[in-house]
Amino acid sequence: MIKDIKLIEGVQKRATKLVEGIGNWSYDERLKYLGLTRLDTRRLRIDLIETFKIMNGLYDVNREMFFKLDVSGRRGHNIRPFKRRFRLDVRKFVFSNRAVDHWNVLSQCSINCNSINTFLKYIAHDLELGTVKI
């Protein structure tokens, strides 16, 4: 999996070097200039969006199929999925387990958004500030 991620990121690195005038810039400078993001940031953003849709019933699926809610009353917002422990890597890195840590650090304001567009503004702000770690 890491090999695949590096391969895809390498394609993006090479493609950004082809843009005239910025080929000798650092990769992060090229991405910022072109308005692009790294693969891991895009994946995190998509995971959070899908989690938001599932948690707020925007999909016609049972939320319990993906997430078991943590009812222990810990700090944070009131919709905290519980991160399950698995022995095998196959289940450790599946979407529903991968998204839990990132979802649980979001603010109550982010979680209580009425629309996806509002939620996107909040998580973009959280990603810029570094509140949500990749």
N, C-alpha and C positions, 0 to 999 in steps of 0.2 A: 504494500500500500504506500509506504513512504517512497519507494522507488517510483511509483506512478505519479505521486505528487511532485517529486523533483523533476520528472520528465515533462509534465505539463507546465510547471513553472519555468523550466528551461526554454520551452517553445515561446512563452510570453517574453522572456528575457531577450531572446534572439529577435523576436518580432519588433520589440521596442527599439532595438539598436538600428533597425532599418529606417527609422524616421530620420529624415535629413536634419542635420544640425544638432541632434541630441545623442548621437551614438556614443560619444565619449563620456557622457554624464553617468553618475551612479544609477543603479537600477531603481532605487527609491525616488530619485529626482526625476527620472524618466516617467515613472508611474504617476507621480504627482502632476507633472506637466501634461500628461495625456489624460488625466482624470480616471486612471485605472486603479485597481487595488490588487493586493496579493491574493493568491488562490485561497489561503487559509482564512483570510478576512472575509472573502466572498462566501466561503462555506459556512463560517460562523454566522454571518448575516442571514443566510438562507435557513440555517437551522433554527435561529431565533424566530424568524417569520413563520415557519411551519409550526413551531411549538405554539406561537401565539394563536394561530388559526385553530389548532387542535384544542387548546385550552379554552378558547372562547366559543367553541361549537360552530365555527365557520365551515367545517367539513362535516359530512354526515358519517362520522365514525365515533365509536365509543372511546372516550378519552382514556378509560382504564386499560384499553388494549396497548396503549403506548406508555402511559405514565401512571404510577401509583403515587397518590398525594401523601405528603408528609404531614401528619396531624399532631406532631409532638409539640407544637407551639413555640418553636424556636424563633429567633429574631428574623426580620425581613418581612416580605409580603405574605399574603395569606394563600397564595396559590403556589406552593413549593412542592415540586415533584421530588420523590425520594429516589436517590441514586442506588440502583441495585448493584450488588457485587457479583461478579462472575469470575470463574476460574479460567475460562478460555478466552483468548483474545477475540475470537469470532463474535462473541456477544458483548465484550467490553466496549467495542468501538462502533456499535450499531447506533443509528440516529437517536433513538429514544434515550439511550444512556449517555451519548456524547453531548447532548444538548442540555442536560440537567444542570451541570455546574454553572454554565453561562447564564441560563435562565434564572437560577437562584440568586445571582448577584445583581440582577436588575432592580431598579427602584420600584416602589409601589405605584408611582405615577406611570411608569412604562407599562406595567402589568395591567393597569386599569384603563388603558386607552380604549376609546370607542371605535376607532377605525384602524385599519392597517397603515394608512398614511401617517397618522399621528404616531403610531408605534414606531414607524420607520424613522421619524424625526428624533424620537427619544433614543433609539438605539444608535443612530448615527452620532448623536451627541455623546453617548456613553462610550462608543468606540474611539472618538476623538480624544476624550478625556482619559481614556485608558481604564475606565471603571470595569469594563468587560475585557478580560485578558484572553488573548488568543493562545 
